[in-house]
Amino acid sequence: MKLVSLIAIGMLFSASAMAGTKDDFIAEVKKQCGKDDGAAAALATGGRQGNVMKWKTCTSATVTVGDCTLTCTDSSSKIGG
Amino acid sequence: MKKIAIAGLSALMMTQGHAQSLEERVEALEYQGYENFFKVSGSMEMRFDFVSRDNKDSYTTFSDPNAYAKALATAAAVGGGAAGISAFQAAECGETILSGAVTKEGCSTVGDDQQDNSRFGRLFLNLDVESNPTNKLSFYGRLSMAKYITTLTSQGSDPNSGAFSDLSAGANASDASLWVERAFANYKVNDDPTFTFGRLPTIDGAPMHHHKAQPMAGNYPILAFSGIFDGMALTQNFGKHTARVVYSPLSTVNFSDSISAQSDAAGDKLSRMEDAYALMYEYSDGDVGFARKVNVIAMHNSIGNLPITGTDLKMNLQRTSLYAEALDVADTGVTLAVHGMTSTTESEGQVFSDPALAGVSAALPTLGWLSGEEDDKTTGTAYGILAKYRFSNGFLKGSSIGGEYFHGSEGAFLYDAGNNDPVSMYTTYGDAYRVFYNKTFEGGLKWNVQYMSQQQDYIRPYVGLIGEAAEVDRKTDFVSTSFIVNF
């Protein structure tokens, strides 16, 4: 019992401080393209030229990541951001 | 032994948890670093326009009513009253009469069957600034430059110096100056609503983003009000719905004296700041089923008691507008957008209201807002529709092609001074249509080409909005091509 509770505490300590931008991207892929966690995470390719930054920089009306087309919003063009 | 094992296991758990947290923190820092690189961001467009205008019936407009009135008064004084006035009225704009004593200036005439062609190149630059000092506060800014390509000489008045020019500062081609086009801060009051103040991101709104294959680049649709407004706003989100109220008063400035009371030409007190506000409702839905996304913006804009310095002319304007778009309808790649507005313009007084003009007032037209009368109320409507198709495979992949139609009625208040087009489709008193094509190359270079044709049925003599509408038959076409980069 003690072991189990210790394992549980250990897992709690590993609770993540994940990259916020990547989290936002995955949430958008799940919402806009109906993908599950695994598929959305697979699309979250890293690096400056990766899908996450392509979506974040939002320089065109749509961003195509794999078979998913995302719409992004330019916060600098919206009152309230 | 058990105790040691448990202690060892728990130590291992702690270490595993700590290392995982470090990796993820490093990843977060990496992304932050990438974003910092892109913080110096913006866009640039080099654009060439080939414009032709075919005007069937002659019309005259005022470029400087004061100069015109002064010249008329001089003609009356020099030419012996009525005779001088008659000579002035019979003369062409720019003609010198009465033995060289008077030039009929401050007006220009476009003649019967006058055809004009022009080509020019321009450069537009936006440098974007973003700062998020806390999780409650964000700041966005844009510095804009708009100029003609390598200008050696110029004439006429700079578009950034006249009345109303602050509404489109940095948007009209003049020179290599940088203008602050937007600068606003958002503060989250608890989690919602958001309080915003500054130079608001209102210009370059819908449906302009469709021509340029960009996300919506301004919050006010063009038919709501196409201009830059300084002010403050309160935004409240309700899931897919957003409600917003904007207070953006308008200033009448006297740089020589900012405190003493000001009077208009009739001697009435001139207010230094007049109220203007907007009420907005937005709806954005990515779950509609028949399209990838639907966006709707409904607005009511109100401008009260707006004066024009040097006259007793005042305006009260109410505009109600609706913009709706459906992106990627039924997965076909087709986007549809519709927009419309209705306006009520109340005009009081007129441009030629200086008491010194009393002697020649009979020879001067009455120039009121959208009217040839001193106190009038004018209503009108305008609407447009746009359809665009985005190619998602084949050799045209990354391109889109589209068409657009617009109609403005005679009594509508149409304003779009910040538009980059040589003539704005959205200020057509008549019908206009556009076809456009844009191609986004691998790596982000965009190429745009468009053809627009405008049939203008009515013209007003001063700034397109003041004076009685004259019936005209003027067709203006342009072909334009541009290279655009977003960085």
Boltz contact constraints between the chains, C-beta under 6 A:
constraints:
  - contact:
      token1: [A, 6]
      token2: [B, 10]
      max_distance: 6.0
  - contact:
      token1: [A, 10]
      token2: [B, 13]
      max_distance: 6.0
  - contact:
      token1: [A, 10]
      token2: [B, 17]
      max_distance: 6.0
  - contact:
      token1: [A, 13]
      token2: [B, 17]
      max_distance: 6.0
  - contact:
      token1: [A, 14]
      token2: [B, 17]
      max_distance: 6.0
  - contact:
      token1: [A, 14]
      token2: [B, 20]
      max_distance: 6.0
  - contact:
      token1: [A, 16]
      token2: [B, 24]
      max_distance: 6.0
  - contact:
      token1: [A, 17]
      token2: [B, 21]
      max_distance: 6.0
  - contact:
      token1: [A, 17]
      token2: [B, 24]
      max_distance: 6.0
  - contact:
      token1: [A, 17]
      token2: [B, 25]
      max_distance: 6.0
  - contact:
      token1: [A, 18]
      token2: [B, 24]
      max_distance: 6.0
  - contact:
      token1: [A, 19]
      token2: [B, 27]
      max_distance: 6.0
  - contact:
      token1: [A, 19]
      token2: [B, 28]
      max_distance: 6.0
  - contact:
      token1: [A, 19]
      token2: [B, 31]
      max_distance: 6.0
  - contact:
      token1: [A, 21]
      token2: [B, 31]
      max_distance: 6.0
  - contact:
      token1: [A, 32]
      token2: [B, 286]
      max_distance: 6.0
  - contact:
      token1: [A, 48]
      token2: [B, 34]
      max_distance: 6.0
  - contact:
      token1: [A, 53]
      token2: [B, 34]
      max_distance: 6.0
  - contact:
      token1: [A, 57]
      token2: [B, 38]
      max_distance: 6.0
  - contact:
      token1: [A, 58]
      token2: [B, 215]
      max_distance: 6.0
  - contact:
      token1: [A, 59]
      token2: [B, 486]
      max_distance: 6.0
  - contact:
      token1: [A, 60]
      token2: [B, 213]
      max_distance: 6.0
  - contact:
      token1: [A, 60]
      token2: [B, 440]
      max_distance: 6.0
  - contact:
      token1: [A, 61]
      token2: [B, 213]
      max_distance: 6.0
  - contact:
      token1: [A, 61]
      token2: [B, 214]
      max_distance: 6.0
  - contact:
      token1: [A, 61]
      token2: [B, 215]
      max_distance: 6.0
  - contact:
      token1: [A, 71]
      token2: [B, 293]
      max_distance: 6.0
  - contact:
      token1: [A, 72]
      token2: [B, 215]
      max_distance: 6.0
  - contact:
      token1: [A, 73]
      token2: [B, 215]
      max_distance: 6.0
  - contact:
      token1: [A, 74]
      token2: [B, 215]
      max_distance: 6.0
  - contact:
      token1: [A, 76]
      token2: [B, 128]
      max_distance: 6.0
  - contact:
      token1: [A, 76]
      token2: [B, 140]
      max_distance: 6.0
  - contact:
      token1: [A, 77]
      token2: [B, 201]
      max_distance: 6.0
  - contact:
      token1: [A, 77]
      token2: [B, 216]
      max_distance: 6.0
  - contact:
      token1: [A, 77]
      token2: [B, 217]
      max_distance: 6.0
  - contact:
      token1: [A, 77]
      token2: [B, 218]
      max_distance: 6.0
  - contact:
      token1: [A, 78]
      token2: [B, 219]
      max_distance: 6.0
  - contact:
      token1: [A, 79]
      token2: [B, 196]
      max_distance: 6.0
  - contact:
      token1: [A, 79]
      token2: [B, 200]
      max_distance: 6.0
  - contact:
      token1: [A, 79]
      token2: [B, 219]
      max_distance: 6.0
  - contact:
      token1: [A, 79]
      token2: [B, 233]
      max_distance: 6.0
  - contact:
      token1: [A, 80]
      token2: [B, 186]
      max_distance: 6.0
  - contact:
      token1: [A, 80]
      token2: [B, 194]
      max_distance: 6.0
  - contact:
      token1: [A, 80]
      token2: [B, 196]
      max_distance: 6.0
  - contact:
      token1: [A, 80]
      token2: [B, 235]
      max_distance: 6.0
  - contact:
      token1: [A, 81]
      token2: [B, 138]
      max_distance: 6.0
  - contact:
      token1: [A, 81]
      token2: [B, 186]
      max_distance: 6.0
